[in-house]
């Protein structure tokens, strides 16, 4: 088993819906194919961009299977399997492994604030049911739990928990991870506006929905980092910074779907209570994308 099967730009597809709020699998496959052909190093369905918490079990299973079918092993897959309960998390983790997922990602979702011991037991229970790697996902805004570096260090002692996705938005946290866990720790950035800083802090990769809209710039930034060309990396980052801020501020699913519509790809509909961007927000997004398009070939 490759314990750390990811590096580079890991792209998050949206989950499109039709007018009856049923997942549009054909459009989803089209979007996944586009992410692969545009050079993404990995695909991560059922993340925040894929509105995973709003999907029922059958929808999650359909998206997981559609991803594996479309990719056919061309790039590694990171499937979101998180749930409020350990039982349901184990269920979806086992389904993802059986479907062919390379790894799964788990965020400790919480209504009542979970203790460190409860979180550790949660991950330990899931890892006992699967053999593929697990990425521990820290995002206090969406999950309701902020996992400290000391807790993440304990999680990495659990078999199969081999990677961390850090989305707290605190660059110091990433420096703490590298300093406290060692230079070889496999942590990934999940905060779009921190893309450049995260790479400088030692992030192995960037988990992002941005490749749906600007794959050339995302990949060029990563390549510049690999070349140790800081000046080029800075220039590339600032070209995309306005969009990275926008998609976070306005909501990943809505922003990416609106952007896909503007690009002529089609983003699909929403599942209630989620709604599309306002007309003014779409105009703003269109302006940002047009500005990027005028610069994208200058690097």
TAKAFEN-V952444 format. One record per pair of residues at least 12 apart in sequence whose ideal C-beta (glycine too) atoms are under 10 Angstrom apart, sorted by sequence separation. I is the first residue (numbers start at 1). GAP is how many residues later the second one is. If there is no record, write none. Layout:
i = <I	I>
gap = <GAP	GAP>
This chain:
i = <15	16	67	80	81	92	93	108	110	152	189	191	194	206	220	221	224	225	243	247	255	257	14	15	32	46	50	64	79	81	93	106	109	123	138	164	174	189	190	195	206	220	221	223	224	246	254	257	14	16	46	79	81	92	108	138	152	173	174	187	189	192	221	222	253	13	16	45	64	81	89	108	136	149	174	187	188	189	190	191	192	195	206	220	221	253	261	13	15	63	64	79	80	81	106	136	186	187	188	189	190	191	192	206	220	221	243	254	261	13	14	28	46	50	63	64	79	89	106	119	138	147	149	164	174	185	186	187	188	189	190	191	192	205	219	220	253	257	13	45	46	78	79	89	171	173	184	185	186	187	188	189	190	192	218	221	253	258	259	13	45	60	77	89	136	147	183	185	186	188	189	206	217	218	220	221	257	258	11	13	60	79	81	89	106	136	171	174	182	184	188	216	217	220	254	257	258	262	11	13	45	46	60	79	88	106	134	147	152	164	165	166	167	169	170	173	181	253	254	255	261	13	28	45	77	79	82	86	104	136	146	163	164	165	166	167	168	169	171	175	179	199	203	217	218	254	255	11	12	44	45	60	77	78	79	81	82	83	104	162	163	164	165	166	167	168	169	171	174	175	178	179	195	199	217	251	253	254	258	259	262	11	43	77	78	79	80	81	82	83	84	85	134	143	146	149	152	153	162	163	164	165	166	167	169	170	174	177	178	216	251	254	258	261	262	10	11	43	45	55	76	77	78	79	80	81	82	84	134	136	142	148	149	152	156	163	165	166	167	169	171	174	175	176	177	178	196	199	200	214	251	261	9	45	57	76	77	78	79	80	81	82	83	84	104	119	133	134	135	136	137	138	139	141	147	149	150	164	165	168	171	174	175	177	192	195	199	214	217	218	251	255	258	259	263	11	13	23	43	52	53	73	75	76	77	78	80	82	84	103	118	133	134	135	136	137	138	139	140	141	146	149	153	167	171	174	175	195	198	199	213	217	250	254	255	258	259	262	11	12	43	52	60	64	68	72	84	104	105	106	107	108	109	119	127	131	132	133	134	135	136	137	138	139	140	141	148	149	152	153	166	173	174	196	250	254	258	262	9	11	42	50	52	53	67	71	73	101	103	104	105	106	107	108	114	116	131	133	134	135	136	137	138	139	140	149	152	153	156	171	172	174	196	214	256	259	9	10	11	12	13	15	50	52	53	61	65	68	69	102	103	104	105	106	107	108	109	110	114	115	128	130	132	133	135	136	137	138	139	140	149	150	156	171	195	200	210	213	214	251	255	259	263	8	9	10	11	12	13	14	15	32	43	47	49	52	53	57	60	61	64	65	68	69	71	101	102	103	104	105	106	107	108	113	114	116	120	123	124	127	128	129	149	150	156	199	246	250	254	258	8	9	10	11	12	13	15	23	43	44	45	46	47	48	60	64	67	68	86	90	93	94	97	98	100	101	103	105	107	112	113	116	119	123	126	127	128	149	153	166	249	250	8	9	10	11	12	13	14	21	23	42	43	44	45	46	47	65	66	67	68	89	93	97	104	107	109	110	111	113	114	119	122	123	124	125	127	152	200	210	214	255	7	8	10	11	12	13	15	16	17	25	28	29	32	36	41	42	43	44	45	46	57	61	64	65	67	68	89	92	93	96	97	109	110	116	117	120	124	126	127	196	199	210	213	250	6	7	12	14	15	23	28	32	35	36	40	41	42	43	44	45	46	47	57	60	61	64	65	86	90	91	94	95	97	107	108	109	110	116	119	120	123	124	126	138	152	166	209	212	246	250	6	11	12	13	14	15	23	35	36	39	42	43	44	46	60	64	86	89	90	93	94	96	107	108	109	115	119	124	149	208	5	10	12	13	14	15	17	22	23	25	29	32	33	37	64	85	86	89	90	93	106	107	108	117	120	121	123	124	166	196	210	6	11	12	17	25	28	29	32	33	36	57	61	86	87	90	91	107	116	120	123	149	165	195	196	199	209	210	246	247	15	23	28	31	32	36	83	86	87	90	93	108	116	138	164	208	209	246	15	22	23	25	26	29	30	35	52	64	82	86	89	90	107	164	165	167	196	197	212	25	29	33	93	120	163	165	166	195	196	246	247	17	28	29	163	165	195	196	210	213	242	243	246	23	32	86	108	209	212	213	245	246	15	25	82	193	196	208	209	212	244	15	25	32	81	195	196	210	211	212	213	214	242	243	46	195	209	210	213	242	243	15	108	209	212	213	242	15	142	192	193	196	212	240	243	81	106	138	192	195	210	213	214	242	243	13	46	194	209	213	242	45	135	136	137	139	192	193	212	135	138	139	192	193	213	239	240	13	52	79	81	133	135	137	191	192	193	212	239	13	53	78	192	193	52	77	78	80	82	106	135	192	193	212	240	45	53	78	104	192	193	239	240	13	44	52	76	78	80	103	191	238	239	46	47	105	107	43	44	46	48	78	103	106	236	239	42	44	47	82	84	103	105	107	192	235	236	239	42	44	82	235	236	11	235	10	10	12	8	10	11	93	232	10	12	6	7	5	6	137	5	6	5	6	135	213	5	2	214	213	214	217	224	213	216	220	214	217	221	169	213	214	217	220	216	216	214	217	105	107	216	78	105	78	48	53	47	52	53	44	48	47	48	48	10	47	48	6	5	6	5	4	2	3	1	2	1	105	141	78	47	48	44	10	5	6	78	5	3	4	6	78	1	2	3	5	1	2	4	1	48	47	44	42	44	10	3	6	3	5	6	3	4	5	49	1	3	4	6	48	49	50	2	3	47	49	1	47	48	49	47	42	44	49	41	44	41	42	44	40	43	41	40	39	40	38	35	38	36	40	35	38	39	34	35	38	39	10	12	34	37	38	40	41	7	10	39	40	4	6	8	10	35	38	39	4	5	7	31	34	38	39	41	4	6	3	39	4	39	9	10	10	11	12	14	7	8	9	10	11	12	13	7	8	9	10	11	12	6	7	8	9	10	11	12	13	14	49	6	7	9	11	12	13	54	4	11	12	51	4	6	9	10	11	51	9	49	50	51	48	49	50	51	11	48	49	47	48	49	9	47	49	50	11	49	11	49	9	8	9	8	9	59	9	8	9	7	8	56	54	55	8	54	8	54	7	51	54	51	54	51	31	31	34	31	34	30	34	27	31	30	31	30	31	16	31	14	15	27	30	14	27	12	14	17	27	28	12	14	16	27	14	15	24	27	13	14	12	16	24	14	23	24	14	13	22	21	23	20	21	22	16	17	18	19	21	16	17	18	21	16	17	14	15	16	17	21	14	16	17	15	16	17	14	15	17>
gap = <12	12	12	12	12	12	12	12	12	12	12	12	12	12	12	12	12	12	12	12	12	12	13	13	13	13	13	13	13	13	13	13	13	13	13	13	13	13	13	13	13	13	13	13	13	13	13	13	14	14	14	14	14	14	14	14	14	14	14	14	14	14	14	14	14	15	15	15	15	15	15	15	15	15	15	15	15	15	15	15	15	15	15	15	15	15	15	16	16	16	16	16	16	16	16	16	16	16	16	16	16	16	16	16	16	16	16	16	16	17	17	17	17	17	17	17	17	17	17	17	17	17	17	17	17	17	17	17	17	17	17	17	17	17	17	17	17	17	18	18	18	18	18	18	18	18	18	18	18	18	18	18	18	18	18	18	18	18	18	19	19	19	19	19	19	19	19	19	19	19	19	19	19	19	19	19	19	19	20	20	20	20	20	20	20	20	20	20	20	20	20	20	20	20	20	20	20	20	21	21	21	21	21	21	21	21	21	21	21	21	21	21	21	21	21	21	21	21	21	21	21	22	22	22	22	22	22	22	22	22	22	22	22	22	22	22	22	22	22	22	22	22	22	22	22	22	22	23	23	23	23	23	23	23	23	23	23	23	23	23	23	23	23	23	23	23	23	23	23	23	23	23	23	23	23	23	23	23	23	23	23	24	24	24	24	24	24	24	24	24	24	24	24	24	24	24	24	24	24	24	24	24	24	24	24	24	24	24	24	24	24	24	24	24	24	25	25	25	25	25	25	25	25	25	25	25	25	25	25	25	25	25	25	25	25	25	25	25	25	25	25	25	25	25	25	25	25	25	25	25	25	25	26	26	26	26	26	26	26	26	26	26	26	26	26	26	26	26	26	26	26	26	26	26	26	26	26	26	26	26	26	26	26	26	26	26	26	26	26	26	26	26	26	26	26	27	27	27	27	27	27	27	27	27	27	27	27	27	27	27	27	27	27	27	27	27	27	27	27	27	27	27	27	27	27	27	27	27	27	27	27	27	27	27	27	27	27	27	28	28	28	28	28	28	28	28	28	28	28	28	28	28	28	28	28	28	28	28	28	28	28	28	28	28	28	28	28	28	28	28	28	28	28	28	28	28	28	28	29	29	29	29	29	29	29	29	29	29	29	29	29	29	29	29	29	29	29	29	29	29	29	29	29	29	29	29	29	29	29	29	29	29	29	29	29	29	30	30	30	30	30	30	30	30	30	30	30	30	30	30	30	30	30	30	30	30	30	30	30	30	30	30	30	30	30	30	30	30	30	30	30	30	30	30	30	30	30	30	30	30	30	30	30	31	31	31	31	31	31	31	31	31	31	31	31	31	31	31	31	31	31	31	31	31	31	31	31	31	31	31	31	31	31	31	31	31	31	31	31	31	31	31	31	31	31	31	31	31	31	31	32	32	32	32	32	32	32	32	32	32	32	32	32	32	32	32	32	32	32	32	32	32	32	32	32	32	32	32	32	32	32	32	32	32	32	32	32	32	32	32	32	32	33	33	33	33	33	33	33	33	33	33	33	33	33	33	33	33	33	33	33	33	33	33	33	33	33	33	33	33	33	33	33	33	33	33	33	33	33	33	33	33	34	34	34	34	34	34	34	34	34	34	34	34	34	34	34	34	34	34	34	34	34	34	34	34	34	34	34	34	34	34	34	34	34	34	34	34	34	34	34	34	34	34	34	34	35	35	35	35	35	35	35	35	35	35	35	35	35	35	35	35	35	35	35	35	35	35	35	35	35	35	35	35	35	35	35	35	35	35	35	35	35	35	35	35	35	35	35	35	35	35	36	36	36	36	36	36	36	36	36	36	36	36	36	36	36	36	36	36	36	36	36	36	36	36	36	36	36	36	36	36	37	37	37	37	37	37	37	37	37	37	37	37	37	37	37	37	37	37	37	37	37	37	37	37	37	37	37	37	37	37	37	38	38	38	38	38	38	38	38	38	38	38	38	38	38	38	38	38	38	38	38	38	38	38	38	38	38	38	38	38	39	39	39	39	39	39	39	39	39	39	39	39	39	39	39	39	39	39	40	40	40	40	40	40	40	40	40	40	40	40	40	40	40	40	40	40	40	40	40	41	41	41	41	41	41	41	41	41	41	41	41	42	42	42	42	42	42	42	42	42	42	42	42	43	43	43	43	43	43	43	43	43	44	44	44	44	44	44	44	44	44	45	45	45	45	45	45	45	45	45	45	45	45	45	46	46	46	46	46	46	46	47	47	47	47	47	47	48	48	48	48	48	48	48	48	49	49	49	49	49	49	49	49	49	49	50	50	50	50	50	50	51	51	51	51	51	51	51	51	52	52	52	52	52	52	52	52	53	53	53	53	53	53	53	53	53	53	53	53	54	54	54	54	54	55	55	55	55	55	55	55	55	55	55	55	56	56	56	56	56	56	56	56	57	57	57	57	57	57	57	57	57	57	58	58	58	58	59	59	59	59	59	59	59	59	59	60	60	60	60	60	60	60	60	60	60	60	60	61	61	61	63	63	64	64	65	66	66	67	67	67	67	67	68	68	69	69	70	70	70	71	71	72	72	72	72	73	74	74	75	75	75	75	76	76	76	78	78	78	79	79	79	79	79	80	81	82	82	83	83	83	85	85	87	89	89	90	90	90	91	91	92	93	94	95	95	95	96	97	97	98	99	100	100	101	101	102	102	107	110	118	119	121	125	127	127	127	128	129	129	129	129	130	130	130	130	131	131	131	132	142	143	144	146	146	155	156	156	157	157	157	158	158	158	158	159	159	159	159	159	159	159	160	160	160	160	161	161	161	161	162	163	163	163	164	164	165	165	165	168	168	170	171	172	172	173	174	174	175	175	176	176	176	177	177	177	177	178	178	178	178	178	178	178	179	179	179	179	180	180	180	180	180	180	180	181	181	181	181	181	181	181	181	182	182	183	183	184	184	186	194	195	195	195	195	196	196	196	196	196	196	196	197	197	197	197	197	197	198	198	198	198	198	198	198	198	198	198	199	199	199	199	199	199	199	200	200	200	200	201	201	201	201	201	201	202	202	202	202	203	203	203	203	204	204	204	205	205	205	206	206	206	206	207	207	208	208	209	210	210	211	212	212	213	214	214	215	215	215	216	216	217	217	218	218	219	219	219	220	220	223	225	226	226	229	229	230	231	233	234	235	235	236	236	237	237	238	238	238	238	239	239	240	240	240	240	240	241	241	241	241	242	242	242	242	243	243	244	244	244	245	245	245	246	247	247	248	248	249	249	249	250	250	250	250	250	251	251	251	251	252	252	253	253	253	253	253	254	254	254	255	255	255	256	256	257>
